[in-house]
Amino acid sequence: IDAGDVLHNVPVAFQTWGTLNPDKDNAILACHPISGNANVEEWWTPLFGPGHVLDTSKYFIVCCNAIGSPYGTLSPLTRKGGEDVSGGTWKCSPHVHAPDEQTEQLWWGPDLPKTTIRDDVRLQKHVLDFLGVEQLACVMGGSMGGATSLEWPLCFPVRFPSSPDALVTMAPEQKPYVRSIVVLAASARHSAWCIAWCEIQRQAIEADTRFNGGRYLLRDPPQGGLAAARMCALMTYRQPHSFERRFSRMRGKSNLAPSPPKEESQASSLMEEGGDEDVDVSKISQPQAQEQYAVQSYLHHHGTKFLTRFDALCYIHLSNKLDSHDVTRDRESWASGAKDDATVLKGVLGHLNKPRNSPHVLILSVTSDMLYTPAEQASIHDAIPTSELVHIESAEGHDGFLIEYPQIDRAIRAFMERLN
C-alpha cells in the first residue's frame, strides 16, 4: 500500500450483475461514496435497469467495497493477517450490527495502516483480474467514488502497466484499460476546506470518552462522538437555502408538514451522504422533539441512525483516505517542471488528452455544492480539454448528486451512447 506496508490475505467484498461478454470489455466499475457499500443496485437503484445507465443486459456491473469501510473489505474491523479459514469454517470479522469481543492482537483496530484511494484502485484491479475483465467500458462514481474514478486511468492506463509512470510513456498503439470515466461531484484533490471539516469530525469522535485511543470494544463504541461527527458532516452535504426551505425556525413535531412521498427517481436511504429527502421530520422520535428546533431533530435523527450501520474507526480511516486524495501526489515530474498547483494539475491530467488511447471523460458538477465546489470540477475540465462538463442543477448542495437522478441518468446515458 502507499504507506509502505505489505498486507497479506486482504479481504475484499464485491458484487456483480450481468454477464461479461466474449471480448471481456463490457464491464462497468461503480465506485461508492464514503458511507456506501458493494451493493450498487440498492444505493444506485435509479440508475439500474433497461434504458438506464447500469443496464445489465448490456454491461457487466462490478462494485467493490472500499478499504476501511465496515462492509466486508479490509478495515479496522477485520483480522490482522487477513481473514481466517480454520477447519473448514470461515471466521469472518465482527460486524457493526453484531458486535463481537476482540483483542488488540486479533483485530486491526487503530493499528490498521492508513490507506489511499490509489490503494482502493489497486485492490479493485485484483478483483477485475479475478473476474477476467480485460478492458473497462467505464468507471463511474460520486463524491469519494468520483475521486476513485479519476484515479483509475492514471494508475492503470493499460491493463498491466510497467511502472507508476506508464501513462506518461504510453505509446499511441497501446490499448487503454479504461475506455471512459464519469466523475460526479468530486475534486482532483481534497481542499483545505474539506480537510478542515474532516478533522472536526475526527476530533468529535476522539473526544468521546469511550474512544480510548481507538481501543474500544465493539459492544461499547463511542456512539456520542460518531453521531456528532455525522451531524457535522450533514452540514457539509447541504447548503443554507436547503435547510432554511425545509426547516426554517420551526420547533417540535406538531408544526411540521409531512414530507412528500419518495419518488422512484430517488436512491435508497442507505446511500445518503447527508440525509434522505423522504424523511418525514414530523415522525422523528426524539424525547425532546416538542422543544427542539426541527433542524435539531433532523440532525439527531440522522446521527442516531448512522450508529446502526457504521463504525467510528472506519469513519476515521475513510476520512483520512479522503484527505490524502491528490492526483498530483508523487506525479509532479509528469508536469515538466511546473511549480504552481494549477499548472501541475494541468500537467498531470493533461496526459489524459492523448487522442489515440485516452479515456473519454465526463465530469458532472452540482451547481450548489459547497463541499466539492463547481470551480473544482471546472479545474478538472480545464486540465482535460477533451472532457465533457455537465452542470447538474440543484438547490440541495452536495447531496444533489444523490437526489437529481433524472438529470444524472440522462447525462451519463447520453455520454455513453456517444461512445458506442
N, C-alpha and C positions, 0 to 999 in steps of 0.2 A: 504494500500500500504506500501512498505518498509519504506517510510518516516514517517510512523506513523499516517498519516491522514486516515480518513474514508470517502470515496466518495460514493454518492448515485446516482441512476438513470444514471449510466455511459453509454453513447452511445458507441456502437462498430459496425463498418462496416465490413461485411464479405460476401463472396460469396462461392457458392458450385457448383460442377459439378459431374455428375454421380449419382449413386444410392447406398445408404447404404445397405449392404447385410443383410440377416436374422440374421446372427450371430453378426451383428453390429461391425465388426472388420476389415473392408477393407478400412478404412479411411486413407488418406494421408494428413497431415497438411503441407502446404507450407508456409514458413516464408520469408517475403520480406526484402531487404536491406533498407538503410536509406531513399532513395528517391522513393521507390516503394509504391504500394497500394494493395488493396484486390483483384484486377483483375489479378490473376496469369496467366490466359490464354493469356492476352495481353502481359505481360512482360516476360513470360517464354514460348512463343509460340513454340520455337524449341523443347521443352520437352513434348509438348502436342500431343495427338493423338495415334491411333493404332500403336503398336510396339515401342512406346516411353515410357519414364518414367511415365508420367502422362496420362495413358490410362484410359479414363472414362468408358470403357466397363468392366474394372476390378476393378477400385478403385473409392471411393467416395472422391473427392478432396475438401479440405476446405482451405480457405486462409482468414486470419483476418488482418485488418489494425492495425498497432501498435499504442499504446498510444503516443500522441504527434505529430503524422502525420496529415497533413491538409486534409486528405481524408475521414473524417467521424467519426473516433473514438475520444474519449476524447482527447482534445488538447487545446492550448491557444485560439483556435477559437470557442470552444464550451461554452455553457452556464454554469455558476456556478449553482450547484444544479441539473444538468442534463438537457437533452433536455425537452422541454415543449410541452405538447399537451393541447390545450385550445379550447373549443367549437367545438371539432372535427377537428380542424386544427392543423397540425403539424408545429410547429415553429422551423425550423432547424437552425443550426448555420450558420454564414456567411461563404462563401467560397472565397478562394483567387481569383477565377475568377469573382465573383460577389460581390465586397465589399459592406458592409452594415455599417451604423452608429452603434457604440456601445459605451456603457458607462462602467466605471470601475466597476459598480455594476452588470452589466448584463453578461459580458463576462469574462472568466478566465484571459486572457491576461498573464502578467508576474506573476500573483498570483497562477497559477497552480503549485501545489507541484511537485517537481522532482519525476520522476518515474524510475524504473529499468526494465531490461529485465525480471526479475522474475515477476514483476507486469504484463508484457505482457503475460507471460505464464499463470498466474492465470486467467486473463481475457479471454484468448483463451480457457481455460478449461471450463469456464462458457458457452461459445458458443458450445463447443463439447458436453457438458451435455445437453444443449437445443436441439441439433440435435440428441441426442440419441446414440452417439458413445460410445461403451463400451471398445474398445481397438483400439489403433492406429497402423496401419501397418507400418507407417513410419512418421517421422518428418524430413523435409529437408529444407535447406535454404543456402544462400550465404551471406558472409560479416556479417552485423548485423543479418541477418536471420540465418546464421550458428551459431552465438553465442546463439541465441534463441533455436535452435535445440539442442545444447549441454546442455542447462539448463533443457530441458524438462524431461529427465529421472531422474535428480537429484531432481526436485521439485515434480514430480509425478511418483515415481517408481511403484505405484499401483494406481488404479483409485481414491480411496478415502483414502489418507494417514492419519494415525492417528496423525502424528507430522511432523515437518520440517525435522526430522532426520530419517524418515521412511525407507530410503534406507539402512541405517546402520543396522537397526534391522530387515530387511525384511527376512522372512522365506523362505526356498527353495521351499515350495509348493505354495507360493503366486503367483498369475497370474500377470505378468508385464503389466502395462498400455501401454507402448511403446515398440513395437517389434523391431524397428530399427530406427537409426537416420543417417542422412547424413550431415556432417559438411563441408561446402565448403568455402575455403578462409577466415577462421575465426580463432580466437585465444581463449585460455582459460581465458585470462584476457586482458584488454586494457593496452598496454605497455606505458611506459613513452613517447616513440616516438609518439604514436597515440594521447595520451592526449595533448602533446605539439601542434600538428597540429590542433586538435580541439579547443584548446584555442586561437590560432592565428585566426581561422575562427570566433569564437565568438567575439573576440576583434574587428575584422574588421566590424562586424555588429553593435556592440555597439558604435563604433567610429562615425558612421553615425549620423549627427546632427538631423535627423528625428527620430532616435530611441527613444529618450525621455524616457529613462529608461524602454522601452518596452510598454509605454502607447501611442502608435501611433494609428491613425485611419487607418483602412484598405484601405481607399481611398487615403491615403498619407503615404505609408510604406517606410522604409529605404532601398530603392532599391539599391542604390550605395553600401551599406555595404553588403547586401545579395549577390549581383553579385560578389563582391570582395572575399567573403567567398567561393563562389562556384568555382571561378577561382583558389583559393588556394587549394581547395580540388582536383581539376583536377590534380594538380601536384603530389598528393599522389597516385592517381589511375593509373598512368602510370609509366614509368621509362625513364631515359635519352635516351637510344637507340631508344625507340619507338618514342619519339619526334624528335630526330635527323633524323630518317628514313623518317618521314612524312613531316617535315618542313625545316630542316637544317637552313640556314640563308636566305632563300628566302624572298623577300619583295613583297607586293602588290598581287593583284589577278591575274594579267596577266601572271605571271611567274609560276603559279601553274597548274599542270595537274589535270584533274578531278579525283575524287576518283572512284574506281571500283564499279560496280553495287552491291547493297546489296544482300548478299547471303541468301538463305532460312534458313540456319542454325543460322542466327543471330537474336538476340532478338529485340523487339520493342525499339525505342529510348526512350520511357517513362521510361524504366528500367535502362538506362545507369547510371553508377556511375560517370565515367569520361567523356565520350563523345562517340557519335556514330562513328563507323568505316565508316558508309556510308555517313558522311557529306562531301559534295563537297566543299572544302575550297575555290575553285575558284569562288563560287557563294555566299559567305558570303557577306551580305550587311552591310558595315560599312563606314561612311563618309570618314575616313582617311585610307581606306584599301590599297590605292596605296602606301602610305608611310610606313605603318606598316610592321613589320616582319609578316610572315604568321602565326607564332605561336601566336602572339598577337591577330590577327584577330580571330583565333580559340578560344582563351580564352574569348575574349569579346563576341563572338557569343554565347558561352555556358553560360556565366554569364547572358546575357540578356534573353536567352531562359528560364533559370531557374526561372526568375521572374514571368513568366506567369503561373506557376503551384505550387509555394511554398510560404511559409510564413516565415519571419525572426524569430519570436519567436518559431515556430515549429522546425526550424532548430537548434536553440539553445537548445531546450528541448531534441531533439533526440541526439545531440552531447554529452550533459551531460549524457544521458542514456548510451551511448556507453562507456563513461569514467568510469561509475560505474560498468561496467561488470567485474566480477571476480568470477569464480566458487568456489573459496575457501573462499569468504567473509562469515563470521559467520559460517563457517563449519570447522574451524581449529581442533575442537575436533574429527572430523572424521579421522584425520591423526595420531591419537595416540601419541601425544606429539612431532611430527616432528616440527622442527624450521625453516629451510631454505625453501625458496619458492618452489624449485623444489621438495623437499621431501613432502611438504604439498600438492602440486598439485597431486603428485602420490598417496598420502594417500586419497585424496578426490575422484579423478576419478577412483582410483583403485577399488572402490566399484562397478563399472560397469563391473567388471570382474567375477562376480558370475556366475557359469556355468549354473545354472538352470533357473534363472529368470532375467537375464540382457539383455538389448537390444543389437542387433548387431550394430556395429559402423563402418561407412565408413567415412574416412577423405580424402578430396580432397585438394591438395596443388598446387597452381600456382607457377611454378618454378621461375618466375621473379618478384613475388610480393614483393614490398618494404614497403607495409603498414602492412599487416599481413604476416610475412615472413615464408618461408618454415620451418625454425627452430621452429617456434611456433606450426605449425601443427605436426612436429616431436615430440614435447614435449607432445602433447595430445596422440599421438600414443604410446609413451614410457610409459605414465601413464596408458594407457588401452592396454595392450599387446595383447588382443584378437581382437583389432580393425584392420581394413584394411586401409592402407595408399596408395593412388594413386597420382602420380605426373602428373599434367596437364601441358604439355609442351607449353609454350607461351613466346613470347618476349614482350608482351603488358603490363606487370605489373599486378597490382591488377585487372584491368579490363579484364584480361584474363578469369576471371570467368563468364564474360558476352559475351565473344567472341568465346571461344574454345568449342562451344556447341557439335560438333560431339564427341570429347573426353569425355566430361562430360556426355552426354547421354549414351554412351557405358559403361562407368564405373559404373554409377548408375544402369542401366538396368541389367548388369551382377551381381552386388551385390544383387539386389532384386530377381533375378531369382534363385540365390543360396539359398535364404531363403525360397522359395516356394516349 
